[in-house]
Amino acid sequence: QEYERRRELLLGRFAKMGLPCFSPGGAFYAFPDIRKTGLDSKKFAMELLEEQNVAVVPGTAFGESGEGFVRCCYATEPTQLKKALNGITEFVSKRIS
């Protein structure tokens, strides 16, 4: 139930940011679509880390078809997850009008 709450928090926040994301079935990872930001997945991950100190994995780490997505893990403490989501929200809001 706790992971379900974290997943719903993550998906809800991505939706508010305008980043489409399928609901993960059995993993603790989500792959939001970051193409609206105008950044490729590697640049998104690097700039997010530099600007907000939030780490995500570029989708291209999982193959060519991962371009335009990043992997986000929600198997962490809720306070850390909320902090990371706040950083992602700030980062994305500067790039999506």
C-alpha positions as CSV (number, residue, x, y, z in Angstrom):
1,Q,0.0,0.0,0.0
2,E,2.9,2.4,0.8
3,Y,4.4,1.9,-2.7
4,E,1.0,2.4,-4.2
5,R,0.7,5.7,-2.4
6,R,4.2,6.7,-3.6
7,R,3.3,5.7,-7.2
8,E,0.1,7.7,-7.2
9,L,2.0,10.7,-5.8
10,L,4.6,10.5,-8.5
11,L,2.1,10.0,-11.3
12,G,-0.1,12.8,-10.0
13,R,2.8,15.2,-9.9
14,F,4.0,14.2,-13.4
15,A,0.5,14.9,-14.7
16,K,0.4,18.3,-13.1
17,M,3.8,19.1,-14.7
18,G,2.4,18.1,-18.1
19,L,4.6,15.0,-18.4
20,P,2.6,11.9,-19.5
21,C,3.5,8.7,-17.7
22,F,2.1,5.2,-17.8
23,S,1.3,3.7,-14.5
24,P,4.0,1.1,-13.6
25,G,2.6,-2.4,-12.9
26,G,5.1,-4.2,-10.8
27,A,8.3,-2.2,-10.6
28,F,9.3,0.8,-8.5
29,Y,10.2,2.9,-11.5
30,A,8.3,5.3,-13.7
31,F,9.2,6.6,-17.2
32,P,7.8,10.0,-17.7
33,D,7.8,11.5,-21.2
34,I,10.0,14.5,-21.1
35,R,9.9,15.5,-24.8
36,K,7.8,18.6,-24.1
37,T,10.8,20.1,-22.3
38,G,12.8,20.2,-25.6
39,L,15.7,18.3,-24.0
40,D,16.9,14.9,-24.9
41,S,17.0,12.4,-22.1
42,K,20.7,12.7,-21.3
43,K,20.6,16.5,-21.2
44,F,17.5,16.4,-19.1
45,A,19.1,14.1,-16.6
46,M,22.4,16.0,-16.4
47,E,20.8,19.5,-16.1
48,L,18.3,18.3,-13.5
49,L,21.2,16.9,-11.4
50,E,23.2,20.1,-11.8
51,E,20.3,22.5,-11.1
52,Q,18.2,20.6,-8.6
53,N,20.4,17.8,-7.2
54,V,17.9,15.3,-8.4
55,A,19.1,12.1,-10.1
56,V,17.1,10.3,-12.8
57,V,18.4,7.9,-15.4
58,P,18.2,8.9,-19.1
59,G,15.9,6.6,-21.0
60,T,18.6,5.9,-23.6
61,A,20.4,3.8,-20.9
62,F,17.7,1.2,-21.7
63,G,18.1,1.4,-25.5
64,E,17.3,3.7,-28.4
65,S,13.6,3.6,-27.9
66,G,14.1,5.2,-24.4
67,E,14.9,8.6,-25.9
68,G,12.5,11.2,-24.7
69,F,12.0,9.5,-21.4
70,V,13.8,9.3,-18.0
71,R,13.5,6.6,-15.3
72,C,12.5,7.7,-11.9
73,C,12.6,5.4,-8.9
74,Y,10.0,5.8,-6.2
75,A,11.4,3.2,-3.7
76,T,12.5,5.9,-1.3
77,E,11.2,7.7,1.7
78,P,8.2,9.8,1.0
79,T,9.9,13.0,2.2
80,Q,12.8,12.4,-0.2
81,L,10.3,11.6,-3.0
82,K,8.4,14.9,-2.4
83,K,11.7,16.9,-2.3
84,A,12.8,15.3,-5.6
85,L,9.4,16.0,-7.2
86,N,9.5,19.6,-6.0
87,G,12.9,19.9,-7.8
88,I,11.6,18.3,-10.9
89,T,8.6,20.5,-10.9
90,E,10.8,23.7,-10.7
91,F,13.1,22.4,-13.4
92,V,10.3,21.4,-15.8
93,S,8.3,24.6,-15.2
94,K,11.3,26.6,-16.6
95,R,11.2,24.6,-19.8
96,I,7.5,24.1,-20.5
97,S,5.4,27.2,-21.2
